[in-house]
Amino acid sequence: MDILSGTSGNFRKLILAGQFWERDDMDALEEYIDVCIRVGKPDVILDLNRLTFINSLALGLLVKLHTLCKSAGGKLILFHPQSSVKEVIEITGLASFMPVANNETELDSAMQ
């Protein structure tokens, strides 16, 4: 999986591309989030539009990262998941407690 980094307003934006299942990818994403929190930027957008697969371990990591961001006074927003990833997010119930924005309008609202 590739992780591309940028910003969107006061949020750090991380674009995840490819398949999210390898331990090295999980470690890399966790390190990105840890750095964001350490530098006082706990608001993070994970752009999932280019993510084609996610496994249960990676879903568990998203829950952990959501909790870390929230504990630091920020939020983790899942943005624009493509259909197969969105289905997994919905089936597992992540969308019931994590912000998921399917388009720019929903993202703007979630960022408030």
Secondary structure, 3 states (H helix, E strand, C coil): CEEEEEEECCEEEEEEEEEECCHHHHHHHHHHHHHHHHCCCCCEEEEEEEEEEECHHHHHHHHHHHHHHHHCCCCEEEECCCHHHHHHHHHHCHHHCCCEECCHHHHHHHCC
